[in-house]
């Protein structure tokens, strides 16, 4: 159960940290990405977008963390192999592959990636790929 709780805590923490950069990035992307130009009104400022985005992120983040915690618990039971600086290298590779797939899909859809999307993906991989296993192991 420590895996699930660790995932929820990390998901909430990442949501808390990521709301402002994501809202700022979406407002800035409005000028260069036609989809965001249609989806976000021209008079919307990042702070105005941060409120509805936080409602989504504070639900999505812990939920994603819970799912990843369940996956980590299953990976520990079936593939108990340490490696790559992680207590379970198959799980960590899966997290890295998922983040790479999300970035690839984003690049395919919008034909470019901003630096903040890559930074958020790297932070996400660090938190869930390495942070979740170590936080779960630290629980009594």
N, C-alpha and C positions, 0 to 999 in steps of 0.2 A: 504494500500500500504506500510505502515511502516513495516509490517511483512516480505514482500518480500525483501525490501531493507535491512532490518536487517539480513535476511538469507544470502543474497549475500555478505554482508560485513563480516559476521562471516565465511562464506565459504572461502572467499579469505584469511582472516587472518589465518585460520587453514591450508590452503594450503601453505601459506608462512612459517608457523612454521613447518609443517610436511614434507617438501621436504627432508631436510637433514637427519632426523632420518629414513625415509623410504628408501632412497637410501643407507644409511649405513647398515641398517638391511638387505636389499636385497643382498648386496655384501657379508655380513657375512653369510647369509643363503645359499649362493652358495656352501659352503663346506659341509653342512649337508642335504640339500634338493635336490634330483636329478633333479627336474624340473628346479630349478633356476640354477643348474650347467650347464644344457643344454641351458638355455635361455640367460644367461649372460656370456660373454667370460671371460676367466681367467685373462686377462690383464686389464679389466675394473675396474677403481677405483671409489669410491663413488662420487667424484666430476664430473667424466665423466658421470655418471648415473643421477646425479642431474639435468643436463640441459634438457634432454628429459623428465624426470619425472616432472620437473616443468612446462613444456608445457602442459602436461596432467593434472596435479594437478590444475593449474591456470584456466583451463577450467572446470574441474570436480567440484572443490570446490564451486565456486559461483553458478554453476548450481544446485548442490545438495542443497545449501542454499536457492536458489529461490524455489525449489520444497518443501522443508521443511517449508519455509515461507508461501507458499500457503496452505499447509496442516495445519499449525498452525492457519491461518486465518479461515479455515473451521472448525477446532476444536473449536475455540472460539465461532463461530456462532452456533454450534450444541451442544457442551458440555461445557458450561461456568462454570466449577467447579474448584475451586482452591484446591490445596492439594499437598503433597509431597514437599513443599517449592517452588512450581511453580504456576503461575497464572492459569494453565490449566493442571491438572494431567492426563487426558486421553492422551493428546499429549505427555507429558513427558514419560509416560509408553510406548507409541508406539515407541519413540526414543530409549528407553532402550531396548525394545524387538528387534528392528532392529539391534542394535549394538551386542546384544547377539547372534542373528541369524548369523550375519556375522562372529563373532568369532567361533561359533559352526561349521559353514561350513568350515572355515579355518582349524580348528582342525581336522575335518573329512577328508579333502583332504590331509593335510600334516602330520597328526598324532601327531602334537605338535604345541604349540603356543609359540612364544618368548615373553619375557616381554615387549618389545617395542610395539608389536601389541596390547597387553592388555592396555598399557598406552595410546596409541593413541585412542583406543576405548573409554576409560574413559574420555579423554579430549574432544573427539567428542560428547559424551553424555552430558558432562557438558556444552559445548558451545551451542549445539543445543537444548538440553532438558530443560536447565534452562536459559542459556544466551539469546537465541533468544526471548523467551517470555518477559523477563525483558527489553531487548533492544527495542523490539517493543512497549512496554508500555511506555517507556521513550520518545518516539518520540512525537512531538507535533501534 
